[in-house]
C-alpha cells in the first residue's frame, strides 16, 4: 500500500475519508467544543482559522504517511462528525497509536465504536500491524469503556503526563495485540 494514500473506509453508517477544506467548519464545531476537548492533549480551537490550520496540518500528515487521520462522516449526508487517527506509525515495528474525537451531539450512538473497529481491522489486516496503543485520561470514563469494549488492555498509569489549559492530567496507557483481537 502506498503510504501517501489515505484509503477510504466505509462502515454501515460512516465513511472514513480525507478531510478537505470543505470540512473546516465541521472541524471547528468538533474541536472548539470544550466538552469534546475536556480530556484532549490540547485545548479547544479558538477560531475558524485554527481549524483551517488544523485541516492543512492533517492533509500534510496524511501525505507524509507519518500519521493517518480520517474524517468520520455520516454516510447519508457526508457531514463530518469527528476524526480517528493512526499516528506514530512504525511499520518496521508493527505498531501505531490511535486517537479519536467526535462531536458531542453524536455521542452515545455507537459511531465511535463502529469507526474504531473499522480502523483496527485496517491496521491489523491491511497494514499488518501487530500492536495498537492509546492513552486516555482516567476521568474520561466513556473513552475508557470504548477502548476496553474493543479489547484494549490497560498496561500502565502515566502520572502527570499532560499539561493542558493549566491543568496537570494523568493518563492510562492501553495496548491491543493483533493476536488478541476479536472482531466480535
Buried (B, 14 or more C-beta within 10 A) or exposed (E): EEBEEBBEBEBEBBBBBBBEEEBBEBBBBBBBBEEBBBBBBEBBBEEEEBBBEBBEEBBEBBEEBBBBBBBBBBEEEEBBBBBBBBBBBEEEEBBBBBBBBBBBEBBEEEBBBBBBBBBBBBBBEEBEBBBBBBBBBBEBEEBBEBBEEBBBEBEEEEEEBBEBEEEEBBBBBBBBBBEEBEEE
